Amino acid sequence: MTFKKLTAAAAGGCLALSLILSPAALAADSSEAAGQSSSDTELINEVMQYVENYSLTGADRETLIRAAIDGMVNSLDDPYSQYFSSEESQALQNQLALDYVGIGVQLAYSGNELYIEQVLPGSPAESAGLKRGDTILKINGIKISEFNSDPLSGEAGTKVSLLIQRGGAVKNYAVKRSQINYPSVTGKIVGPKIAYISLNGFTEDSDEQFAAVLQKMRASGMKSMILDLRNNVGGYMDSAYNIASQFIDKGVMMYTADNQDVLTPVTITDGTKMNVPVVILTNEYTASASEALTGALHDNHLATVIGTKTFGKARIQSLLDLSDGGLLKLTTQRYLTPNKADFNHIGLSPDLEVKGEAAQIITALQFAGMKSINAAGDNHILDVGGTAFVGNVGLVKKGGRIYASARVLSALVESDLTWDAKNNKAIVTSASGKAFSFTTGSKEALSQNDEIFIALDAFKKKFPSLVWSYNQPQNRLTLSVK
């Protein structure tokens, strides 16, 4: 397995986190079941006794018990139900709290390059001097392509060696791993009083963090909001409910149904109105509680959704404490949006589909009221109006020409992008409906690493409003529309 595939697999494994704590009804059902006939458990014990005493292959009692529990849970054919031992339950709690051991970086993969997309403030990576945009060539002397597991994980206090390329220089950095608490909510004011709030997960106190960040945004004169839910794989539904209450004063957040399949509205009666335009950003890793919040704000006509279709998990799990100190994560409810849409395994479609991280944030800023967009960076980083965002402008230099991401360019001129694979050409259609073609044969367009790039000189001829400059010593491309 390559490092790229491993990263995607790890992200997928973290999905399915819409949780509620063990409700009293479930605890009561458990007590009732315990008082019933013990014949079934006696049968299980009988089989286990025979296996222990007579099996030729050998058997460990603890292993047999774990296999029996896993067998019961797996028989449900539910990917979201799972048993956690006491040790594993702690790891789950850390995951829900966004706690992990590492160096404090967010990585991205482009082509054959692994680079740092974000450095967490106050992290070991920042202290060691790592910067966003740095390309990682080797970790502990091993090439990135040779890893089959996460090379940055390890025990707190241990060191990891990174061979970093920055510009034309290559340097080795030693970074000490430590316990990292990734903030679930961050916020900043961008441009004309646009609040950009990134919600990275729904921890037990995300609602309190959100309220604090929102208060700061309002004190700074917030006139509109971008709520970034991309790569937010969910968490505690109570936190999602409380955050929704910051937008909805009165109304339905969602509908739930248990195993009796009776729909019950989850209502907000004493919330507050946001009173500013809201844009929500989503992608294929917007899952679970994130989808519940997206559906709630969208169906109550409180937000415009931009990005790509969400993951599609409309199921809620309860965390049930077990006598061995472990946990049972059991699917106990399904939920629907306020418009009663069951999107499980389907996902929620955005109001405006935009692909690519940089194009998504540019489009969101335009919808939020930013009239003049100035985007700068290279093939690793993105700054908009001097503010750092996840993504890049897709800088490519080839054959004496400068290219940029076709998605970024199309977003800047507020046009639609399509790719004609048969004729190898990018088609950019303006708001007026006029279509412009850029072909690979004429070298006006490039197709590489599953991305499309357009030569800036060719793009400017057809879209004169584009202004661009390239700083060769800094390898920095600046794009704007006048």
Residue, then its C-alpha position, 0 to 999 in steps of 0.5 A: m500500500t502506498f502512503k497516498k492510499l494509506t492516508a485515504a484509508a485512514a481518513g475513511g476509517c475515521l468516518a461514521l461518528s454521529l454519537i449520542l451517549s447511552p440513553a436511559a432507555l437503552a440502559a433499562d433494556s439492558s437490565e431487563a435482558a439481564g433478568q431473562s433466561s440464561s440458557d443462551t449464555e449457558l450455551i455460549n459458555e458450553v461451546m467455549q468450554y469445549v473449545e478450550n478443553y479439546s480444540l487441537t488448534g489451541a484457544d485463549r479464553e480472552t480471544l474466544i470472548r473477543a471473537a464471540i463479541d465481534g461475531m455478534v456485532n459483525s452479524l448486524d451487517d452495520p459498518y458503524s457498530q463496533y466493540f471497543s475493549s477498555e484500551e481501544s475505548q480510550a483511543l476512541q475517546n481521544q479520536l472524538a476529542l481530536d487528541y493524537v500523538g504527532i508533530g502537528v501538521q496537515l499533509a497533502y499529496s499531489g502527484n508524487e509529492l507529499y507536502i505540508e499543507q498546514v502547520l498547527p500553531g504552537s505545535p512541535a512542527e512549528s517549533a522545529g521550523l517546518k512551514r506550510g508548502d514544505t515537501i517531505l522527501k524522506i522520513n527517518g531516512i526512508k522514501i515516502s513511497e516505501f511506507n505502508s503505515d503512518p510514519l509520523s505516528g509514535e510515542a510522545g517524546t520520541k523524535v522523527s527525522l524529516l528530509i525537507q525540500r523548501g524552494g531549491a534547498v534541502k534540509n533535515y529537521a528533527v521533530k519531537r512527537s507530542q500529544i496534540n489537541y487539534p482545535s475543533v473550531t477556529g475562526k478569522i475575519v477575512g476581507p470585508k468582514i467575512a467570518y471564516i469559521s472552520l469546524n473540524g469535528f464535533t467534540e463534547d465542547s465544540d459547541e462551547q468553542f463555536a460560541a466563543v469564536l462566534q462571539k469574537m467574529r461578531a465583535s469584529g463586525m461580522k457581516s457574513m459567514i463561511l462555515d467550513l465543514r470539509n473533512n469534518v467526519g462528525g462526532y457528538m450530535d449534541s454538539a451539532y444540535n447546540i451549534a445549529s441553535q446558534f443559527i435557528d431560533k425556532g424550527v426542526m433540526m432533523y427527524t430521527a427514528d429508532n428500531q420502531d421506525v417512528l419519525t420524531p422531530v428534533t426541534i429547536t425552540d430557544g435558539t438564536k438567529m444568525n442574521v447574516p448570510v451563511v455559506i457552508l463548504t462541503n466535500e466527500y469527507t463531510a460526514s455524519a453530524s456535519e451532514a446533520l448540521t448542513g441539512a438543518l441550515h440548508d433546509n431551514h433556508l439559512a445557508t447556501v451549500i458550496g462544494t461537492k456531495t457529502f459522504g452520506k451517513a444518516r445514522i446515529q450511534s449510542l456509546l454503551d458502557l460495558s462491564d469490562g471497561g469497554l464500549l459498544k458503539l451501536t447504531t440505534q437511530r437513523y435521521l433525516t433532514p428537516n425536509k425528510a430526506d434520507f441521504n444514507h449512502i447517497g450524500l447531500s448535494p450542494d447548491l453549487e458544485v465546485k471541485g478543488e479546495a482553492a476554487q471552493i474557498i474562492t467561490a465561497l468568498q465571492f458568495a459571502g461578499m468579497k468583490s475583489i479576489n487576490a489569490a497567490g501561492d504556488n503548487h502547494i499553498l494558497d493565500v487569498g487577500g493575504t490570508a492563508f487557506v488550505g489549497n493551492v493555485g496550481l502553479v506549473k511552469k512548462g515550455g516557457r509558459i506559466y500555467a495555473s489550475a483551471r478550477v482556480l481560474s474559472a472560479l476567479v472569473e465566476s465561470d463553469l469548467t468542463w473537460d472534454a476528454k475526447n478532444n482533450k480540451a478544457i471548456v470555460t463557460s462564462a456567466s453570459g453563456k459564452a464558452f471558451s476552449f483551451t486544448t492540450g494540442s495547442k499547449e494552452a492546457l495541460s492534463q497531469n496528475d488528474e488535474i487540468f491547468i491553463a496557460l495564463d497568457a492564453f486565458k487572459k486573451k479570452f478573459p481580459s479581466l484576469v491580472w497575473s504576475y509571477n515572482q520567479p525568485q519566490n516562485r510565487l504566482t499572483l492572480s486577481v480579477k479587475 
